[in-house]
């Protein structure tokens, strides 16, 4: 097999795994992923030692997707609107991918790709929050890690709702969260924000 074939197979596996995890959650089988990718099961394990390693790579890709959004928005003129657009993009990733919240809880933060992506995500979130604070758009005690952790709150708020025909109910709860970030009538928070070391593991 040529190097080009190996690169192609890895990309096919990543795309197939991303689609299967998003639709069916973390319990999807390696056999199903291999079938979707059009390769043998053995090919999966030539590229990834375990299913968890494959999941970690897919999860890291999702984080990097949000990092790219954040970097683009860091150049926006309206710092407050940029932060809230970043949050919207983050919740959209959560709600379209069933495995995202599962992976965030299940994967070790010491997995190299996950650790590196979490650091980059925290960095860009801090940048966006800092700009929004300077603009007076958010309360002064909110951190980038607060924002990252809040992204799953809006998505998980609607998990117990059996039917959401438009798939947009999460926007209601994101709106509540965003209002809570605004500086008007803010009260001191009872405990400090997590540190970067605690967030990245």
N, C-alpha and C positions, 0 to 999 in steps of 0.2 A: 504494500500500500504506500502510495506517495504521501509526502507531507501535505500536499494540497487536498488529497482525499481525507486525511486525518482531520484537517481543519474543517473541511466541509461536514464530515460526520459529527464532529463536536458541536458545530453550529446547529445541525439538524436535531441533535439530541437536546440541546439547550432550548430550542424553540418548541420542540414537542413536549418537553418536561414543563416548560412555562405554561403552555396551553392546558395540559392535563392537570397540573397543580391548581391553576386558576379555576378550572371548571369543577374539579372533584375533590380538592383539598389534598392534604399530605398523604393520605392513605392509598393513593393511586399506586399501582404496581409498576415495577421496572419493566415487566413484560409488555404492559400496555404502552408505556412510554416508548420502548424500542419499536413496537409495531407501528405506532404513529410516526416515528421518525424514519421508518422503512429500513431499519438495520436489525441485526441480531442482538439478542440479549448480551452476548459476550462483548459486543462492541461498547456497550454502556460501561462495562467494568474495565475496559481498556482505557477509558477516559476518566472515569470516576471510581474511586475505591469503594465507595458506599453510596447508597441512596441519599443519605444525609449530606454527603459532600455535594452531590448534584443539586439537592434542594438549596444548600448554602449558596451555590453559584447563581442559581435562579433568583434567590432572595436578594443577593448582592446586586444583581442586575436591576432589580426593582428599585433598590435604594439609590443606585447610580442614576436611574431615570429621574428621580426626584431631585437629586443633587444638580443635575443638568438644568432642570426647571428653575431651581433656586439661583443658580449662577446667572441665568438669563435675566431673572427678575431683579437681581442686585443692581442692574443698570437702569431700572425703571425710575422715572421722575417722581412718581407718587409712592413714597416708601410704605405707607400704611396699606394702600391697595395692593402693592407687590407682596407684602407679607400674607395678606388674606388670600390672594390668588395662589400663593405657594401652599397654603393650608388646604385650599380647595383641591388642588392637584394631588396633594398627599392623601386626602380622604378618598378621592376617586380611585387611586391605586388600591386602597384597602377594599373598597366595595366591589371592584371588578375582579379581584383575585382572592378566591376563597382560602388560599393557603397563606396569605400574607400575614395575618394576625397569628395564625398557628405557628408559622415559621419564626416569627419574632419571639414567641414565647419558648419554642422548643429548641432552637438552635443555640449552640454555645457561642457567646459573644467573642470567645477566643478563637473561633474559626477565622483564619487569616483574612479571607475575602470579606466576611461579615464585619470583622473588627475594623478593617480599613474603610469600608463604605460607611459604617456608623460614624467614624471620626469625620469623614468628609461631609456627611449630612449634618452633623452637629455644627461643624464650622460654617457651612453656608446658612444654616438656620440662625446662628448667632449673628452673622453679618446682616441678615434681613431684619432681625429683631432690633439690633443696634441702630440701624437706619430708621426704623419705625419709632423707636423711643426718642431719638433726636428730633423727629418730626412731630412729636407729641401725639402720635397715633395710638400708642399702647402704653399701658401702665409701666412704671419704671422698674418694677421688681420681677418682670417676666424675662426668662432666659430662652435661648434657642432650644435647649433640651426640653424645657417646658412645652414649647411648641411642638416638637417632634413627638413627645409622649401624648399630647392632646389629640394628635391626628386620629389615633385609633378610637378615641372616645365617641366621636360622632358616628363612625362606622358601626361600632359595637352597640350603640344605643338602639339601633333598629333591628338587631339580630333576632329578637323575640317576636317581631311582627311577622306573621305568616304571609301577608300579602302586601306588596308595595308595587302596584301595577306600573308606575312610572320609574320606579327605582331611584327616586329622588328625595325620599323622606329624610335621609341623612342631612340634607341641606338645612332643614329646620334646626337640627341640633348643632350643626356647625355654626349657624347664625347665633344661637344662644352662647356658644363658646366664644365667638368673636366679640360679641357684646361684652362678655366678661373680661376680655382683654383690654377694653378701652379704659382710659384713665379716669373718666368721669365716675365719681362716687366709689372709687376703688378703696377697699379696706386692706390693711396689712394681712399678708398670708401667714398662716399659723406655723409653717415649717419652711426651711430653705429648699431651693431647687436641688435636684441631684447634681453631683459633680460629673465632669466628663469621664473620669475613671470609672465611676459607678455605672454610667450609661454604656460605655463601650466594653466593660468587663475587664 
